[in-house]
Amino acid sequence: MLKVTFIERDGAAREVEAKAGQTILDIAHAHGIDIEGACEGAMACSTCHVIVEPDWFDRLPEPSEDEEDMLDFASCLAATSRLGCQIEVTNALDGLVVRLPREVRNALLG
């Protein structure tokens, strides 16, 4: 099993187990972590926005143009922001740390 650590909105770190191939959104939902994912991973909203800790950011594949466009709708955007539905955990990402933004805006609702 792989490990992913979520830094929750209150600053608490929560390490959970994950399987290779799962997305950050799927992992969060499996462990009751407060990430909405209103579009269910279809990249049609920004409610699965996470902030990747800087030490991990360069290890991720480049975001697609569609992901970058959708991130424009995210609240609390940071230089290392990504959509959780687009980050697939691999063995190389064992130990990945992501932070939940302070607030979330649902792009589906405008």
C-alpha positions, 0 to 999 in steps of 0.5 A: 500500500502507498501512503498519501498525507492530506493536510486538512483545512484545520491544519491537521495532517492525515496519512491514509493508504492508497493503491496505485492508480487511484486518484487523489479524489478517489482516495479522499472519498474512500477515507472520508476526507472533505473533498467534494468532487461535484463533477465526480472526476469529469474535470467539469468543476474545481471542487477537488482542488488541492495544493500539492506540497512544493517538494512533490509538485515537480514529481507530478506529470504536467497538467493538461490545458483543460485542467489549467483552465478549470483551475482558474475557477478555484478559490485559494489558488496557489502555484502548486494547485492541481485538481485531485481528480487528475493526480493518479498515485503511482509508486513514485508518489508514495508519501505524496502530501497535499493540502486542502484549500481554505475554501472551495468554489463550485464551478458548476454553480457559477 
